Amino acid sequence: MELRQIKYFVKAAELLSFSEAARVLNIAQSTLSQQVRVLEDELGIQLFDRHSHVISLTEAGRELLPLALRTLHEADSCLARMQDLGKLATGTLNIGVTYSFSPILTETLLEFAKRYPGVRLNVLYKPMAELMELLSARSLDFVLAFRPSERIEGIESHVLFDNHLGVIVRDSHPLAAKQSVGADDLRRYNLILPSKGLQARNAFDRCVAQAGLAFDIHIELNEVNILLELIRHSNMITVLSEATIYNRTGIKAIPLELPGSEMEGCVHMLRNCYRKHSALEFIRLLRDSDAVRARARSWLD
C-alpha cells in the first residue's frame, strides 16, 4: 500500500468522482482509477461501487476513509517536522483570524515577515465558527479569536490578553466624556452593530439576553472597517471589543456597563497535535508585541 494510493482514494471518496478527483490532483483519470484498483486488489475488497459515471463508497470504503485521512494527516505532520529542521528557512504558516482581532496583528505580521522571509504566511479572515471548522480540518495551524462561549471538542484555547466590550463613538460624541455607558445611554442613539455570527455581536447579544434587555438596531454590517467609518462621521454608536479600535484615530471605546462584557483574546490550536516551530514563534512574537504586552498572560506551553 502506497501513500499516493491512499491520497487518490481519499480524494475520490471526498468528491465521489474519479474524473473530478483526477482533475484536482492533476493526474490522468486512468492513473487514478488504476491505482485505486491496485489498492482494492491489495486489500482484497471493493472500496467503490461503480455505476457508469457515478461512484459511491462501499461499506469497506466508508470504514477505510477515516483511517486513510488519519494516515495522510500523520504523513503531513512528518513532513512538517522535517521542514522545521530548516530553522524556519522554508515552510508555510496558515493563520485564521477573526475581524475583531485584526488590528492587533499588523505589528507581528511585519516582524515575522522580516525575521523569516522564507516562511510563507497565509492569513485568512473569517467568522470564528468557520475558522474553527477549518482548524478542526487541519487547514489552519492556529486561530486568533476571542474565547468562544462554549468549549469546542478537540480544540484548546490559551489566553493572550483580557479584553472587554466597549461602546465605540467618535471623539466628539456626547458620550465620549463618560467613564462608562449603560443601557439607558445606548437607547438615546442610533445603534449600529456587527452582523450576527461575529464574535463581538454574539457577546453583546448574550449580555443583553442575560440582562433581559432589548434594543432597536438601526444598521447591521459584516464589514467592521465600514462600520467604524460610519461611527467616525456620525452620532451613531456601536458595541465592539476594545481591541478592535487599537491604533485607530477619531474614535474611542467607553466601557460597557453590562454583566458578562468580558472577552479573552486567545490563540486556539488542536489538542494533542504537532505544532510547527513557525506557529510557536509567531505566537511568541504576538505575545511580546506592543499591542498585546500590556494585557498579556503567561503562555501555556
VMD Tcl script that draws the C-alpha trace (Angstrom):
set ca {
  {0.00 0.00 0.00}
  {1.49 3.33 -1.10}
  {0.78 6.79 0.28}
  {-0.23 8.06 -3.16}
  {-2.85 5.31 -3.45}
  {-4.33 6.40 -0.13}
  {-4.29 10.01 -1.33}
  {-6.08 9.05 -4.56}
  {-8.66 7.02 -2.63}
  {-9.39 9.87 -0.20}
  {-9.84 12.47 -2.93}
  {-12.15 10.18 -4.93}
  {-14.11 9.43 -1.75}
  {-14.47 13.13 -0.96}
  {-15.62 14.11 -4.47}
  {-17.35 10.82 -5.42}
  {-15.94 11.24 -8.90}
  {-12.80 9.70 -10.41}
  {-12.66 12.35 -13.14}
  {-13.04 15.28 -10.72}
  {-10.52 13.78 -8.28}
  {-8.02 13.27 -11.11}
  {-8.51 16.89 -12.20}
  {-7.93 18.23 -8.68}
  {-4.85 16.02 -8.25}
  {-3.60 16.99 -11.73}
  {-3.19 13.38 -12.89}
  {-4.81 11.29 -15.61}
  {-8.10 9.67 -14.70}
  {-6.78 6.33 -15.91}
  {-3.86 6.61 -13.48}
  {-6.15 7.32 -10.56}
  {-8.56 4.52 -11.45}
  {-5.70 2.05 -11.90}
  {-4.11 2.90 -8.54}
  {-7.44 2.59 -6.75}
  {-7.86 -0.84 -8.36}
  {-4.37 -1.82 -7.17}
  {-5.30 -0.70 -3.65}
  {-8.53 -2.73 -3.77}
  {-6.65 -5.79 -5.01}
  {-4.08 -5.45 -2.25}
  {-6.78 -5.13 0.41}
  {-8.84 -7.87 -1.19}
  {-12.07 -5.86 -1.00}
  {-14.01 -3.39 -3.15}
  {-13.93 0.22 -1.96}
  {-16.23 1.83 -4.53}
  {-19.46 0.88 -6.25}
  {-19.06 1.93 -9.89}
  {-22.18 2.82 -11.88}
  {-21.43 4.36 -15.27}
  {-20.02 7.84 -14.42}
  {-21.20 7.71 -10.79}
  {-19.32 6.16 -7.88}
  {-20.20 5.61 -4.24}
  {-18.37 4.18 -1.25}
  {-18.97 0.60 -0.23}
  {-19.19 -0.33 3.44}
  {-15.47 -1.12 3.35}
  {-14.75 2.22 1.71}
  {-16.63 4.07 4.44}
  {-14.66 2.18 7.09}
  {-11.34 2.90 5.40}
  {-11.90 6.64 4.83}
  {-11.28 7.91 8.42}
  {-8.23 5.63 8.72}
  {-6.89 6.89 5.40}
  {-7.44 10.52 6.46}
  {-5.55 9.88 9.68}
  {-2.68 8.33 7.73}
  {-2.44 11.38 5.45}
  {-2.53 13.75 8.44}
  {0.27 11.82 10.14}
  {2.28 11.93 6.92}
  {1.74 15.71 6.75}
  {2.91 16.03 10.36}
  {6.03 14.06 9.50}
  {6.74 16.36 6.56}
  {6.14 19.43 8.73}
  {8.63 18.15 11.31}
  {11.27 17.66 8.62}
  {10.70 21.14 7.22}
  {11.12 22.59 10.69}
  {14.69 21.29 10.68}
  {15.44 24.10 8.26}
  {15.15 26.53 11.19}
  {12.22 28.38 9.65}
  {14.06 28.82 6.37}
  {11.08 27.42 4.45}
  {7.54 26.28 5.02}
  {4.03 27.67 5.22}
  {2.11 29.00 8.20}
  {-1.69 29.11 7.94}
  {-3.34 31.52 10.37}
  {-7.04 32.11 10.92}
  {-8.08 35.50 12.31}
  {-11.45 36.96 13.27}
  {-12.21 40.50 12.12}
  {-12.12 41.92 15.66}
  {-8.63 40.50 16.21}
  {-7.23 42.10 13.06}
  {-5.92 45.47 14.41}
  {-3.51 43.92 16.92}
  {-1.97 41.60 14.32}
  {-0.23 44.04 11.96}
  {2.86 44.57 14.10}
  {3.52 40.84 14.44}
  {2.93 40.11 10.76}
  {5.54 42.69 9.78}
  {8.05 41.47 12.38}
  {7.65 37.79 11.47}
  {7.97 38.50 7.73}
  {11.14 40.49 8.40}
  {12.75 37.78 10.53}
  {11.67 34.75 8.48}
  {11.28 35.80 4.84}
  {11.40 32.17 3.68}
  {8.22 31.23 5.53}
  {5.06 31.83 3.56}
  {2.20 33.33 5.58}
  {-1.40 32.55 4.64}
  {-3.73 34.71 6.74}
  {-7.46 34.03 6.49}
  {-10.10 36.38 7.91}
  {-13.49 34.78 8.63}
  {-16.08 34.49 11.40}
  {-14.95 32.33 14.30}
  {-17.27 29.40 13.59}
  {-15.87 28.99 10.08}
  {-12.29 29.30 11.32}
  {-12.83 26.62 13.98}
  {-14.15 24.25 11.32}
  {-11.06 24.88 9.22}
  {-8.83 24.35 12.26}
  {-10.54 21.05 13.04}
  {-10.00 20.02 9.42}
  {-6.28 20.89 9.83}
  {-6.48 23.56 7.13}
  {-5.16 26.11 9.66}
  {-2.25 25.88 12.10}
  {-3.96 28.08 14.70}
  {-6.75 30.61 15.07}
  {-6.64 34.02 16.73}
  {-10.05 34.85 18.16}
  {-11.81 35.64 21.39}
  {-12.77 32.70 23.56}
  {-15.99 31.06 22.33}
  {-18.97 30.83 24.66}
  {-18.85 27.04 24.58}
  {-15.92 24.63 24.59}
  {-15.14 23.11 21.18}
  {-14.19 19.44 21.17}
  {-10.56 18.77 20.26}
  {-9.50 22.44 20.42}
  {-7.60 24.09 23.26}
  {-7.58 27.84 23.89}
  {-4.73 29.77 25.50}
  {-5.37 33.30 26.75}
  {-3.16 36.05 25.33}
  {-4.88 39.07 26.86}
  {-8.01 40.24 28.66}
  {-10.48 42.42 26.81}
  {-13.96 43.87 27.20}
  {-16.84 45.02 25.09}
  {-16.85 48.77 24.68}
  {-19.23 51.36 23.28}
  {-17.45 52.88 20.28}
  {-18.12 56.54 19.48}
  {-16.41 59.35 17.62}
  {-14.13 61.61 19.68}
  {-16.62 64.50 19.64}
  {-19.66 62.39 20.52}
  {-21.73 63.46 23.58}
  {-20.92 60.10 25.22}
  {-17.16 60.45 24.65}
  {-16.57 62.15 28.01}
  {-18.36 59.50 30.06}
  {-16.46 56.98 32.20}
  {-18.88 54.19 31.29}
  {-22.05 53.64 29.30}
  {-25.19 51.84 30.43}
  {-28.37 50.58 28.81}
  {-30.17 53.94 29.02}
  {-27.31 55.64 27.15}
  {-27.48 53.05 24.36}
  {-31.17 53.80 23.79}
  {-30.54 57.51 23.16}
  {-28.61 56.98 19.92}
  {-28.95 55.00 16.72}
  {-27.25 51.66 17.29}
  {-25.18 50.12 14.51}
  {-23.89 46.61 15.19}
  {-21.74 43.94 13.54}
  {-23.78 41.17 11.95}
  {-24.91 38.13 13.90}
  {-22.23 35.45 13.94}
  {-19.35 37.86 14.51}
  {-17.83 37.47 17.97}
  {-18.50 40.97 19.31}
  {-22.14 40.73 18.25}
  {-22.51 37.29 19.83}
  {-21.01 38.60 23.09}
  {-23.27 41.67 23.09}
  {-26.38 39.57 22.40}
  {-25.51 37.32 25.34}
  {-25.10 40.33 27.65}
  {-28.42 41.77 26.53}
  {-30.23 38.46 26.93}
  {-28.80 37.87 30.42}
  {-29.89 41.36 31.49}
  {-33.37 40.92 29.99}
  {-32.90 43.95 27.74}
  {-33.83 44.74 24.14}
  {-32.53 47.39 21.75}
  {-33.56 48.75 18.38}
  {-30.78 48.17 15.87}
  {-30.52 50.83 13.17}
  {-27.91 49.14 10.93}
  {-26.14 45.76 10.85}
  {-22.88 45.25 8.96}
  {-20.46 42.36 8.47}
  {-17.63 44.73 7.50}
  {-16.01 46.29 10.56}
  {-13.99 48.93 8.66}
  {-17.13 50.42 7.06}
  {-18.93 50.23 10.41}
  {-16.18 52.27 12.08}
  {-16.22 54.84 9.28}
  {-19.94 55.36 9.89}
  {-19.21 55.83 13.59}
  {-16.41 58.30 12.86}
  {-18.68 60.53 10.75}
  {-21.94 60.42 12.70}
  {-23.51 60.33 16.15}
  {-24.35 56.65 15.78}
  {-22.77 54.24 18.27}
  {-21.68 50.62 18.16}
  {-20.50 47.90 20.54}
  {-17.28 46.06 19.74}
  {-14.33 44.59 21.57}
  {-11.92 47.25 22.76}
  {-9.13 45.62 20.75}
  {-10.97 46.35 17.50}
  {-10.03 50.05 17.58}
  {-6.37 49.56 18.51}
  {-4.28 52.27 16.76}
  {-7.37 53.85 15.17}
  {-7.86 57.61 15.37}
  {-11.01 59.70 15.63}
  {-12.91 57.16 17.73}
  {-12.77 55.85 21.29}
  {-14.08 52.96 23.37}
  {-16.06 53.53 26.57}
  {-16.56 50.62 29.00}
  {-19.98 48.99 28.68}
  {-21.87 48.63 31.97}
  {-23.43 45.23 31.38}
  {-22.60 41.96 33.17}
  {-20.73 39.46 31.03}
  {-18.98 42.03 28.84}
  {-15.57 40.45 29.46}
  {-13.78 38.87 26.49}
  {-10.50 36.95 26.36}
  {-8.20 37.17 23.36}
  {-6.96 33.64 22.70}
  {-4.90 31.50 20.39}
  {-6.74 28.30 19.52}
  {-4.92 25.12 18.49}
  {-5.77 21.46 18.01}
  {-5.26 19.38 21.13}
  {-2.54 16.69 21.05}
  {-1.35 17.77 17.62}
  {2.15 18.57 16.39}
  {2.80 22.31 16.45}
  {5.05 23.88 13.88}
  {8.03 25.84 15.13}
  {6.87 28.70 12.93}
  {3.47 28.74 14.68}
  {5.04 28.84 18.15}
  {7.45 31.57 17.05}
  {4.64 33.67 15.59}
  {2.66 33.34 18.81}
  {5.73 34.31 20.84}
  {6.18 37.46 18.75}
  {2.49 38.27 19.10}
  {2.62 37.82 22.87}
  {5.59 40.20 23.05}
  {4.10 42.81 20.70}
  {3.14 46.27 21.94}
  {-0.47 45.54 21.04}
  {-0.69 42.58 23.42}
  {2.03 43.08 26.02}
  {0.07 45.30 28.42}
  {-2.63 42.68 28.87}
  {-0.59 39.52 28.27}
  {-0.81 36.42 30.41}
  {1.72 33.64 30.62}
  {1.66 31.39 27.58}
  {0.75 27.81 28.42}
  {3.30 25.57 26.73}
}
mol new
graphics top color blue
foreach p $ca { graphics top sphere $p radius 0.5 }
foreach p [lrange $ca 0 end-1] q [lrange $ca 1 end] { graphics top cylinder $p $q radius 0.2 }
display resetview
